[in-house]
Amino acid sequence: MQPYGLSPGDCADESVRKILRRLLGALRSNVDGVVEDTDVEFLHDLRVANRRTRTALSQTRGVLSLSVMDTFPPEFKWLGDVTGPCRDLDVFLLGMDGYRHQSKIDDGALGPLKNSIREKRRLQHRLVRAALLSERFQNLIKNWSRFLESGSEGETEPPLASASTIDVASPRIFKAYRRISKRDTGFDIEPSTELLHQLRIDGKKLRYLLEFFSDLYPRTTALRFIGELKQLQDILGGFNDTVVQLALINEFSDQGTASAETLAATNRLTVAIEEHQHGLRAEFSKRFELFASDESRKLYRKTFNVN
């Protein structure tokens, strides 16, 4: 994590735009690699920059102009939607061999499934490439860059634009923490898929806020919070991957074209993924209990000056 170089007394408007300029640079630097499809990590990094941009916009309302909040979030959501399926398929292809080795599944028997996923991935990448080469994307980047450099000329200053960065950041970080820590995960039973999905989204928002504004707080404490969230995110992200992967396997099996040998192999793969999924649920409950503990809540209150 590279600091953004913010100071507590900086105007919130300039701090947020400084964050967004860094994220725009990260997004731009990955476009060519995604288009050329030289490494799947280019798409991953582009999506991370896009998600962080969307979080910065949604979590700093009142700092940027209303026209910005009306215009750009839907466009960044479009970019997230068009790139998501391709990344899901990349993750499945990257992880399939691990499951196969773990469960001693014959590679040849899984060949038709792999080929099906590769073909879906090829088609999805074509859509991603078209999106990144489109006039819509080019206009998004051009207009977004123009705003980040010059602001919204002629508009009334938003209510929090001139507020100090720390006065904007602290209550929003604590609110994001409280939203997560108050969710009932049901430690006596396995948390539902729907709850884990929502916690994954909320956890990303909190982690990104902490990363954006880490300069404003004691470094050791900020790194501790971010590290704890990364552990939770790894679990929740892995769980979400298993949900997508099981759906893809079911879709393949329902086509009714696979041989008995391939269906047997995909059934064993399903069992391996379900076992991994069960383990992730259990691990999440343990880690979340620490995250939402009284000790953790007190440290968040102290750090972000909440009485």
Short mmCIF file of the C-alpha atoms (twelve columns), coordinates in Angstrom:
data_MODEL
# 
_entry.id   MODEL 
# 
loop_
_atom_site.group_PDB 
_atom_site.id 
_atom_site.type_symbol 
_atom_site.label_atom_id 
_atom_site.label_alt_id 
_atom_site.label_comp_id 
_atom_site.label_asym_id 
_atom_site.label_seq_id 
_atom_site.Cartn_x 
_atom_site.Cartn_y 
_atom_site.Cartn_z 
_atom_site.pdbx_PDB_model_num 
ATOM 1   C CA . MET A 1   0.000   0.000   0.000   1 
ATOM 2   C CA . GLN A 2   1.496   3.305   -1.103  1 
ATOM 3   C CA . PRO A 3   0.391   6.345   0.941   1 
ATOM 4   C CA . TYR A 4   -1.509  9.049   -0.906  1 
ATOM 5   C CA . GLY A 5   0.409   11.876  0.780   1 
ATOM 6   C CA . LEU A 6   -2.558  13.439  2.579   1 
ATOM 7   C CA . SER A 7   -2.518  15.715  5.624   1 
ATOM 8   C CA . PRO A 8   -5.329  16.061  8.202   1 
ATOM 9   C CA . GLY A 9   -5.914  19.756  7.483   1 
ATOM 10  C CA . ASP A 10  -5.989  19.468  3.699   1 
ATOM 11  C CA . CYS A 11  -9.256  20.441  2.007   1 
ATOM 12  C CA . ALA A 12  -11.362 17.348  1.452   1 
ATOM 13  C CA . ASP A 13  -11.992 18.244  -2.198  1 
ATOM 14  C CA . GLU A 14  -8.310  18.266  -3.109  1 
ATOM 15  C CA . SER A 15  -7.576  15.119  -1.071  1 
ATOM 16  C CA . VAL A 16  -10.323 13.144  -2.769  1 
ATOM 17  C CA . ARG A 17  -9.252  14.322  -6.204  1 
ATOM 18  C CA . LYS A 18  -5.639  13.405  -5.389  1 
ATOM 19  C CA . ILE A 19  -6.803  9.874   -4.533  1 
ATOM 20  C CA . LEU A 20  -8.874  9.663   -7.695  1 
ATOM 21  C CA . ARG A 21  -6.011  10.892  -9.885  1 
ATOM 22  C CA . ARG A 22  -3.796  8.090   -8.564  1 
ATOM 23  C CA . LEU A 23  -6.532  5.557   -9.283  1 
ATOM 24  C CA . LEU A 24  -7.052  6.897   -12.787 1 
ATOM 25  C CA . GLY A 25  -3.340  6.402   -13.451 1 
ATOM 26  C CA . ALA A 26  -3.576  2.796   -12.242 1 
ATOM 27  C CA . LEU A 27  -6.616  2.126   -14.403 1 
ATOM 28  C CA . ARG A 28  -5.035  3.632   -17.515 1 
ATOM 29  C CA . SER A 29  -1.780  1.731   -17.053 1 
ATOM 30  C CA . ASN A 30  -3.595  -1.602  -17.398 1 
ATOM 31  C CA . VAL A 31  -5.800  -0.894  -20.423 1 
ATOM 32  C CA . ASP A 32  -3.311  -1.947  -23.101 1 
ATOM 33  C CA . GLY A 33  -2.464  -5.179  -21.287 1 
ATOM 34  C CA . VAL A 34  -6.154  -6.077  -21.026 1 
ATOM 35  C CA . VAL A 35  -6.812  -5.289  -24.678 1 
ATOM 36  C CA . GLU A 36  -3.795  -7.321  -25.825 1 
ATOM 37  C CA . ASP A 37  -4.587  -10.072 -23.291 1 
ATOM 38  C CA . THR A 38  -0.939  -10.672 -22.440 1 
ATOM 39  C CA . ASP A 39  -1.544  -11.509 -18.764 1 
ATOM 40  C CA . VAL A 40  -4.754  -12.009 -16.802 1 
ATOM 41  C CA . GLU A 41  -3.410  -9.823  -13.972 1 
ATOM 42  C CA . PHE A 42  -3.892  -6.717  -16.124 1 
ATOM 43  C CA . LEU A 43  -7.647  -7.247  -15.976 1 
ATOM 44  C CA . HIS A 44  -7.489  -7.898  -12.231 1 
ATOM 45  C CA . ASP A 45  -5.550  -4.685  -11.594 1 
ATOM 46  C CA . LEU A 46  -7.839  -2.641  -13.828 1 
ATOM 47  C CA . ARG A 47  -10.859 -3.925  -11.932 1 
ATOM 48  C CA . VAL A 48  -9.276  -3.108  -8.570  1 
ATOM 49  C CA . ALA A 49  -8.590  0.481   -9.683  1 
ATOM 50  C CA . ASN A 50  -12.167 0.726   -10.910 1 
ATOM 51  C CA . ARG A 51  -13.638 -0.650  -7.662  1 
ATOM 52  C CA . ARG A 52  -11.561 1.738   -5.598  1 
ATOM 53  C CA . THR A 53  -12.709 4.633   -7.749  1 
ATOM 54  C CA . ARG A 54  -16.338 3.659   -7.214  1 
ATOM 55  C CA . THR A 55  -15.768 3.405   -3.458  1 
ATOM 56  C CA . ALA A 56  -14.055 6.801   -3.300  1 
ATOM 57  C CA . LEU A 57  -17.046 8.337   -5.062  1 
ATOM 58  C CA . SER A 58  -19.761 6.592   -3.060  1 
ATOM 59  C CA . GLN A 59  -18.112 7.125   0.334   1 
ATOM 60  C CA . THR A 60  -17.255 10.827  -0.035  1 
ATOM 61  C CA . ARG A 61  -20.616 12.302  -0.963  1 
ATOM 62  C CA . GLY A 62  -20.841 16.007  -0.251  1 
ATOM 63  C CA . VAL A 63  -17.221 16.574  -1.223  1 
ATOM 64  C CA . LEU A 64  -17.539 16.523  -5.024  1 
ATOM 65  C CA . SER A 65  -20.175 18.291  -7.111  1 
ATOM 66  C CA . LEU A 66  -23.612 16.806  -7.726  1 
ATOM 67  C CA . SER A 67  -23.020 16.710  -11.479 1 
ATOM 68  C CA . VAL A 68  -19.973 14.494  -10.913 1 
ATOM 69  C CA . MET A 69  -21.953 12.158  -8.673  1 
ATOM 70  C CA . ASP A 70  -24.733 11.946  -11.265 1 
ATOM 71  C CA . THR A 71  -22.473 11.460  -14.287 1 
ATOM 72  C CA . PHE A 72  -19.520 9.239   -13.424 1 
ATOM 73  C CA . PRO A 73  -20.635 6.479   -10.972 1 
ATOM 74  C CA . PRO A 74  -22.957 4.830   -13.547 1 
ATOM 75  C CA . GLU A 75  -20.114 4.783   -16.067 1 
ATOM 76  C CA . PHE A 76  -17.671 3.148   -13.657 1 
ATOM 77  C CA . LYS A 77  -20.385 0.647   -12.720 1 
ATOM 78  C CA . TRP A 78  -20.760 -0.188  -16.421 1 
ATOM 79  C CA . LEU A 79  -17.022 -0.819  -16.602 1 
ATOM 80  C CA . GLY A 80  -17.232 -3.126  -13.589 1 
ATOM 81  C CA . ASP A 81  -20.176 -5.029  -15.023 1 
ATOM 82  C CA . VAL A 82  -18.583 -5.583  -18.430 1 
ATOM 83  C CA . THR A 83  -15.265 -6.824  -17.011 1 
ATOM 84  C CA . GLY A 84  -16.580 -9.016  -14.158 1 
ATOM 85  C CA . PRO A 85  -17.533 -12.220 -16.002 1 
ATOM 86  C CA . CYS A 86  -14.159 -12.468 -17.753 1 
ATOM 87  C CA . ARG A 87  -12.328 -12.164 -14.441 1 
ATOM 88  C CA . ASP A 88  -14.542 -14.839 -12.853 1 
ATOM 89  C CA . LEU A 89  -13.584 -17.239 -15.639 1 
ATOM 90  C CA . ASP A 90  -9.892  -16.372 -15.254 1 
ATOM 91  C CA . VAL A 91  -10.069 -17.208 -11.558 1 
ATOM 92  C CA . PHE A 92  -11.769 -20.540 -12.220 1 
ATOM 93  C CA . LEU A 93  -9.191  -21.564 -14.813 1 
ATOM 94  C CA . LEU A 94  -6.354  -20.534 -12.494 1 
ATOM 95  C CA . GLY A 95  -7.780  -22.503 -9.565  1 
ATOM 96  C CA . MET A 96  -9.036  -25.617 -11.309 1 
ATOM 97  C CA . ASP A 97  -5.696  -27.422 -11.318 1 
ATOM 98  C CA . GLY A 98  -5.393  -26.947 -7.574  1 
ATOM 99  C CA . TYR A 99  -8.718  -28.659 -6.987  1 
ATOM 100 C CA . ARG A 100 -7.798  -31.359 -9.519  1 
ATOM 101 C CA . HIS A 101 -4.515  -32.216 -7.785  1 
ATOM 102 C CA . GLN A 102 -6.111  -32.111 -4.343  1 
ATOM 103 C CA . SER A 103 -8.850  -34.554 -5.326  1 
ATOM 104 C CA . LYS A 104 -6.721  -36.594 -7.769  1 
ATOM 105 C CA . ILE A 105 -9.070  -35.940 -10.680 1 
ATOM 106 C CA . ASP A 106 -7.863  -36.998 -14.117 1 
ATOM 107 C CA . ASP A 107 -6.963  -33.958 -16.206 1 
ATOM 108 C CA . GLY A 108 -8.229  -35.538 -19.410 1 
ATOM 109 C CA . ALA A 109 -11.655 -36.163 -17.922 1 
ATOM 110 C CA . LEU A 110 -11.986 -32.482 -17.059 1 
ATOM 111 C CA . GLY A 111 -10.860 -31.447 -20.552 1 
ATOM 112 C CA . PRO A 112 -14.368 -30.731 -21.918 1 
ATOM 113 C CA . LEU A 113 -15.167 -28.539 -18.894 1 
ATOM 114 C CA . LYS A 114 -11.909 -26.625 -19.292 1 
ATOM 115 C CA . ASN A 115 -12.562 -26.144 -22.988 1 
ATOM 116 C CA . SER A 116 -16.048 -24.854 -22.234 1 
ATOM 117 C CA . ILE A 117 -14.706 -22.349 -19.703 1 
ATOM 118 C CA . ARG A 118 -11.944 -21.247 -22.088 1 
ATOM 119 C CA . GLU A 119 -14.491 -20.627 -24.846 1 
ATOM 120 C CA . LYS A 120 -16.702 -18.594 -22.488 1 
ATOM 121 C CA . ARG A 121 -13.617 -16.669 -21.458 1 
ATOM 122 C CA . ARG A 122 -12.668 -15.981 -25.076 1 
ATOM 123 C CA . LEU A 123 -16.121 -14.561 -25.770 1 
ATOM 124 C CA . GLN A 124 -16.128 -12.478 -22.596 1 
ATOM 125 C CA . HIS A 125 -12.695 -11.056 -23.348 1 
ATOM 126 C CA . ARG A 126 -13.967 -10.008 -26.754 1 
ATOM 127 C CA . LEU A 127 -16.671 -7.979  -24.983 1 
ATOM 128 C CA . VAL A 128 -14.120 -6.465  -22.597 1 
ATOM 129 C CA . ARG A 129 -11.816 -5.528  -25.456 1 
ATOM 130 C CA . ALA A 130 -14.659 -3.925  -27.374 1 
ATOM 131 C CA . ALA A 131 -15.664 -1.938  -24.288 1 
ATOM 132 C CA . LEU A 132 -12.145 -0.604  -23.702 1 
ATOM 133 C CA . LEU A 133 -11.801 0.409   -27.351 1 
ATOM 134 C CA . SER A 134 -15.265 1.980   -27.454 1 
ATOM 135 C CA . GLU A 135 -16.093 5.663   -27.708 1 
ATOM 136 C CA . ARG A 136 -17.972 5.350   -24.425 1 
ATOM 137 C CA . PHE A 137 -14.829 4.305   -22.549 1 
ATOM 138 C CA . GLN A 138 -12.648 6.882   -24.291 1 
ATOM 139 C CA . ASN A 139 -15.101 9.628   -23.362 1 
ATOM 140 C CA . LEU A 140 -15.246 8.388   -19.789 1 
ATOM 141 C CA . ILE A 141 -11.478 8.598   -19.387 1 
ATOM 142 C CA . LYS A 142 -11.233 11.961  -21.166 1 
ATOM 143 C CA . ASN A 143 -14.018 13.626  -19.179 1 
ATOM 144 C CA . TRP A 144 -12.927 12.085  -15.897 1 
ATOM 145 C CA . SER A 145 -9.355  13.280  -16.389 1 
ATOM 146 C CA . ARG A 146 -10.587 16.772  -17.232 1 
ATOM 147 C CA . PHE A 147 -12.652 16.946  -14.050 1 
ATOM 148 C CA . LEU A 148 -9.826  15.669  -11.842 1 
ATOM 149 C CA . GLU A 149 -7.500  18.364  -13.157 1 
ATOM 150 C CA . SER A 150 -9.842  21.361  -13.250 1 
ATOM 151 C CA . GLY A 151 -12.872 20.538  -11.089 1 
ATOM 152 C CA . SER A 152 -16.469 21.454  -11.905 1 
ATOM 153 C CA . GLU A 153 -16.330 25.014  -13.155 1 
ATOM 154 C CA . GLY A 154 -19.314 27.268  -12.551 1 
ATOM 155 C CA . GLU A 155 -21.011 24.996  -9.999  1 
ATOM 156 C CA . THR A 156 -21.869 25.781  -6.409  1 
ATOM 157 C CA . GLU A 157 -19.225 24.444  -4.051  1 
ATOM 158 C CA . PRO A 158 -20.376 21.201  -2.409  1 
ATOM 159 C CA . PRO A 159 -21.007 21.459  1.367   1 
ATOM 160 C CA . LEU A 160 -17.940 19.458  2.421   1 
ATOM 161 C CA . ALA A 161 -15.482 20.501  -0.285  1 
ATOM 162 C CA . SER A 162 -13.594 22.889  2.020   1 
ATOM 163 C CA . ALA A 163 -13.875 20.761  5.159   1 
ATOM 164 C CA . SER A 164 -10.681 19.268  6.557   1 
ATOM 165 C CA . THR A 165 -9.880  15.831  5.208   1 
ATOM 166 C CA . ILE A 166 -9.777  14.207  8.635   1 
ATOM 167 C CA . ASP A 167 -13.193 15.649  9.577   1 
ATOM 168 C CA . VAL A 168 -14.657 13.990  6.488   1 
ATOM 169 C CA . ALA A 169 -12.703 10.738  6.688   1 
ATOM 170 C CA . SER A 170 -13.010 9.756   10.368  1 
ATOM 171 C CA . PRO A 171 -16.808 9.541   10.744  1 
ATOM 172 C CA . ARG A 172 -17.155 7.765   7.398   1 
ATOM 173 C CA . ILE A 173 -14.552 5.158   8.244   1 
ATOM 174 C CA . PHE A 174 -16.168 4.463   11.600  1 
ATOM 175 C CA . LYS A 175 -19.628 4.298   10.020  1 
ATOM 176 C CA . ALA A 176 -18.333 1.743   7.514   1 
ATOM 177 C CA . TYR A 177 -16.803 -0.297  10.351  1 
ATOM 178 C CA . ARG A 178 -19.995 -0.163  12.410  1 
ATOM 179 C CA . ARG A 179 -22.095 -1.250  9.420   1 
ATOM 180 C CA . ILE A 180 -20.026 -4.430  9.178   1 
ATOM 181 C CA . SER A 181 -19.509 -5.164  12.872  1 
ATOM 182 C CA . LYS A 182 -23.224 -4.917  13.631  1 
ATOM 183 C CA . ARG A 183 -24.284 -7.458  11.057  1 
ATOM 184 C CA . ASP A 184 -25.617 -10.645 12.639  1 
ATOM 185 C CA . THR A 185 -23.453 -13.425 11.271  1 
ATOM 186 C CA . GLY A 186 -25.063 -16.086 13.426  1 
ATOM 187 C CA . PHE A 187 -21.993 -17.649 14.989  1 
ATOM 188 C CA . ASP A 188 -24.067 -20.597 16.153  1 
ATOM 189 C CA . ILE A 189 -24.843 -21.486 12.526  1 
ATOM 190 C CA . GLU A 190 -23.064 -21.045 9.198   1 
ATOM 191 C CA . PRO A 191 -23.541 -17.523 7.813   1 
ATOM 192 C CA . SER A 192 -25.708 -17.426 4.702   1 
ATOM 193 C CA . THR A 193 -24.366 -16.913 1.207   1 
ATOM 194 C CA . GLU A 194 -26.341 -13.663 0.938   1 
ATOM 195 C CA . LEU A 195 -24.847 -12.295 4.163   1 
ATOM 196 C CA . LEU A 196 -21.316 -13.202 3.106   1 
ATOM 197 C CA . HIS A 197 -21.876 -11.493 -0.238  1 
ATOM 198 C CA . GLN A 198 -22.958 -8.262  1.464   1 
ATOM 199 C CA . LEU A 199 -20.113 -8.416  3.959   1 
ATOM 200 C CA . ARG A 200 -17.659 -8.841  1.072   1 
ATOM 201 C CA . ILE A 201 -18.924 -5.618  -0.497  1 
ATOM 202 C CA . ASP A 202 -18.963 -3.714  2.809   1 
ATOM 203 C CA . GLY A 203 -15.497 -4.998  3.715   1 
ATOM 204 C CA . LYS A 204 -14.017 -3.712  0.475   1 
ATOM 205 C CA . LYS A 205 -15.451 -0.265  1.099   1 
ATOM 206 C CA . LEU A 206 -13.970 -0.104  4.593   1 
ATOM 207 C CA . ARG A 207 -10.578 -1.397  3.499   1 
ATOM 208 C CA . TYR A 208 -10.351 1.075   0.636   1 
ATOM 209 C CA . LEU A 209 -11.325 3.968   2.915   1 
ATOM 210 C CA . LEU A 210 -8.606  2.960   5.362   1 
ATOM 211 C CA . GLU A 211 -6.067  2.757   2.538   1 
ATOM 212 C CA . PHE A 212 -7.092  6.115   1.093   1 
ATOM 213 C CA . PHE A 213 -6.768  7.954   4.397   1 
ATOM 214 C CA . SER A 214 -4.105  5.920   6.224   1 
ATOM 215 C CA . ASP A 215 -1.745  8.956   6.271   1 
ATOM 216 C CA . LEU A 216 -4.060  10.648  8.764   1 
ATOM 217 C CA . TYR A 217 -3.794  8.035   11.525  1 
ATOM 218 C CA . PRO A 218 -1.105  6.176   13.506  1 
ATOM 219 C CA . ARG A 219 0.603   3.965   10.941  1 
ATOM 220 C CA . THR A 220 0.767   0.822   13.089  1 
ATOM 221 C CA . THR A 221 -2.934  1.012   13.847  1 
ATOM 222 C CA . ALA A 222 -3.914  1.697   10.236  1 
ATOM 223 C CA . LEU A 223 -1.824  -1.235  9.024   1 
ATOM 224 C CA . ARG A 224 -3.419  -3.495  11.630  1 
ATOM 225 C CA . PHE A 225 -6.926  -2.549  10.502  1 
ATOM 226 C CA . ILE A 226 -6.049  -3.002  6.836   1 
ATOM 227 C CA . GLY A 227 -4.336  -6.341  7.493   1 
ATOM 228 C CA . GLU A 228 -7.372  -7.682  9.372   1 
ATOM 229 C CA . LEU A 229 -9.664  -6.620  6.559   1 
ATOM 230 C CA . LYS A 230 -7.418  -8.177  3.935   1 
ATOM 231 C CA . GLN A 231 -7.666  -11.511 5.745   1 
ATOM 232 C CA . LEU A 232 -11.455 -11.237 5.823   1 
ATOM 233 C CA . GLN A 233 -11.541 -10.199 2.171   1 
ATOM 234 C CA . ASP A 234 -9.389  -13.138 1.108   1 
ATOM 235 C CA . ILE A 235 -11.875 -15.489 2.751   1 
ATOM 236 C CA . LEU A 236 -14.956 -13.728 1.392   1 
ATOM 237 C CA . GLY A 237 -13.453 -13.353 -2.079  1 
ATOM 238 C CA . GLY A 238 -12.574 -17.048 -2.117  1 
ATOM 239 C CA . PHE A 239 -16.094 -17.921 -1.009  1 
ATOM 240 C CA . ASN A 240 -17.619 -15.797 -3.763  1 
ATOM 241 C CA . ASP A 241 -15.358 -17.533 -6.288  1 
ATOM 242 C CA . THR A 242 -16.716 -20.918 -5.203  1 
ATOM 243 C CA . VAL A 243 -20.316 -19.740 -5.691  1 
ATOM 244 C CA . VAL A 244 -19.530 -18.646 -9.256  1 
ATOM 245 C CA . GLN A 245 -17.567 -21.827 -9.985  1 
ATOM 246 C CA . LEU A 246 -20.321 -24.143 -8.808  1 
ATOM 247 C CA . ALA A 247 -22.816 -22.275 -10.981 1 
ATOM 248 C CA . LEU A 248 -20.518 -22.683 -14.004 1 
ATOM 249 C CA . ILE A 249 -20.149 -26.416 -13.367 1 
ATOM 250 C CA . ASN A 250 -23.919 -26.829 -13.062 1 
ATOM 251 C CA . GLU A 251 -24.432 -24.936 -16.306 1 
ATOM 252 C CA . PHE A 252 -21.942 -27.192 -18.059 1 
ATOM 253 C CA . SER A 253 -23.489 -30.382 -16.652 1 
ATOM 254 C CA . ASP A 254 -27.015 -29.263 -17.593 1 
ATOM 255 C CA . GLN A 255 -26.045 -29.062 -21.247 1 
ATOM 256 C CA . GLY A 256 -26.263 -32.880 -21.359 1 
ATOM 257 C CA . THR A 257 -23.382 -33.308 -23.795 1 
ATOM 258 C CA . ALA A 258 -20.640 -34.527 -21.423 1 
ATOM 259 C CA . SER A 259 -19.530 -38.163 -21.258 1 
ATOM 260 C CA . ALA A 260 -20.041 -40.279 -18.153 1 
ATOM 261 C CA . GLU A 261 -16.333 -39.982 -17.399 1 
ATOM 262 C CA . THR A 262 -16.425 -36.193 -17.582 1 
ATOM 263 C CA . LEU A 263 -19.583 -35.980 -15.473 1 
ATOM 264 C CA . ALA A 264 -17.953 -38.158 -12.819 1 
ATOM 265 C CA . ALA A 265 -14.915 -35.873 -12.830 1 
ATOM 266 C CA . THR A 266 -17.042 -32.727 -12.570 1 
ATOM 267 C CA . ASN A 267 -18.971 -34.283 -9.669  1 
ATOM 268 C CA . ARG A 268 -15.705 -34.852 -7.819  1 
ATOM 269 C CA . LEU A 269 -14.657 -31.297 -8.626  1 
ATOM 270 C CA . THR A 270 -17.979 -30.065 -7.221  1 
ATOM 271 C CA . VAL A 271 -17.380 -31.956 -3.978  1 
ATOM 272 C CA . ALA A 272 -13.888 -30.470 -3.662  1 
ATOM 273 C CA . ILE A 273 -15.202 -26.933 -4.189  1 
ATOM 274 C CA . GLU A 274 -18.067 -27.458 -1.719  1 
ATOM 275 C CA . GLU A 275 -15.625 -28.715 0.921   1 
ATOM 276 C CA . HIS A 276 -13.441 -25.659 0.370   1 
ATOM 277 C CA . GLN A 277 -16.529 -23.470 0.604   1 
ATOM 278 C CA . HIS A 278 -17.514 -25.034 3.930   1 
ATOM 279 C CA . GLY A 279 -14.020 -24.441 5.306   1 
ATOM 280 C CA . LEU A 280 -14.126 -20.791 4.252   1 
ATOM 281 C CA . ARG A 281 -17.439 -20.269 6.068   1 
ATOM 282 C CA . ALA A 282 -15.977 -21.655 9.276   1 
ATOM 283 C CA . GLU A 283 -12.769 -19.636 8.973   1 
ATOM 284 C CA . PHE A 284 -14.741 -16.471 8.313   1 
ATOM 285 C CA . SER A 285 -16.839 -16.856 11.467  1 
ATOM 286 C CA . LYS A 286 -13.693 -17.169 13.602  1 
ATOM 287 C CA . ARG A 287 -12.007 -14.124 12.105  1 
ATOM 288 C CA . PHE A 288 -15.152 -12.010 12.078  1 
ATOM 289 C CA . GLU A 289 -15.689 -12.617 15.770  1 
ATOM 290 C CA . LEU A 290 -12.288 -11.016 16.441  1 
ATOM 291 C CA . PHE A 291 -12.967 -8.182  14.001  1 
ATOM 292 C CA . ALA A 292 -16.260 -7.293  15.723  1 
ATOM 293 C CA . SER A 293 -14.997 -7.797  19.286  1 
ATOM 294 C CA . ASP A 294 -15.291 -5.191  22.044  1 
ATOM 295 C CA . GLU A 295 -11.518 -4.650  21.906  1 
ATOM 296 C CA . SER A 296 -11.614 -3.947  18.185  1 
ATOM 297 C CA . ARG A 297 -14.597 -1.622  18.522  1 
ATOM 298 C CA . LYS A 298 -12.858 0.381   21.236  1 
ATOM 299 C CA . LEU A 299 -9.737  0.771   19.103  1 
ATOM 300 C CA . TYR A 300 -11.794 1.978   16.142  1 
ATOM 301 C CA . ARG A 301 -13.589 4.479   18.388  1 
ATOM 302 C CA . LYS A 302 -10.303 5.769   19.779  1 
ATOM 303 C CA . THR A 303 -8.588  6.004   16.403  1 
ATOM 304 C CA . PHE A 304 -11.431 7.809   14.661  1 
ATOM 305 C CA . ASN A 305 -12.358 9.986   17.638  1 
ATOM 306 C CA . VAL A 306 -15.852 8.630   18.183  1 
ATOM 307 C CA . ASN A 307 -17.320 9.150   21.645  1 
# 
